């Protein structure tokens, strides 16, 4: 952006500083009208299933707030297109559910996301703890059939528990037959797991030994042309960058590596994605919220590209 274009933009943005105005994600219109929508963004203010520190119920609000700062310019580096100008994107608002009811949240979330999927749009979820991915992926699978999952995390979340928790999501998805495990991949794992359940598990040592380009190539080879849901738990990233999360784990990648992997995933047949486990009440100087909103914008770009390509 140069010359008069930049000057015009500066005049416009001066009236919409990141600390003022309506707080929708990236200043997108708040709407339930799905006609012609390419991507709908939905918040899941839920953290009842955490096994350590709560607070991710405030994640959608924190991600929206920091998206106003992260998305201040009309392009997001290093992307070279403007989704707002080429696609119809809305902020669909938050899931409304009976407080403290896991069952009510799961039911209403799946129903709302099913409406989004049945309209033909793609979905971007803002968590919430990682259990919020379960009803979203259920709805995506209902629309598209069994899908591939690309899962960034420090935990596999495949722990078989008597009740649903944020640590049993990908076990439950297998039990319900929503995913194709041998066409799915988990990256950055650095906590114990007993059974991969058929998922391709790439632990942190593997991630550290490969470049972002190589990691992205491995992901693409694994999922092939399958329809994909990408779930990004912010604790994939090292705890020093994301202190505001429920189960931080040291020894992870930095933010540059995480974003470079995503940037090199152009070409995935991506139909849905989410960012989870951002806990603003545990955050320091909004660091985790800034990281999470940046990752969410990266995923939004990937979702838009997939609609162009597929």
ABEGO torsion letter per residue (X at the ends): XBEAAAAAAAAAAAABBAABEBBBBGGBBBBABABGBABBBBBBBBAAABABBBGAAAAAAAAAAAAAAAAABABBOABABBAAAABBBBBAEBBBBBBGBAAAAAAAAAAAAAAAAAAGBBBBBBOEBAAAAAAAAAAAAAAAEBBBBBBBBABAGABBBABBBAAAAAAAAAAAGABBAAABBBBGBABBBABAGGBBBBBAAAAAABBAAAAAAAAAAAAEABBBBBBBBAAABBAAABABBABBBBGBBBAAAAAAAAAAABGBBBABBBBBGBBAAABBGGAAAAAAAAAAAAAAAAAAAAAAAX
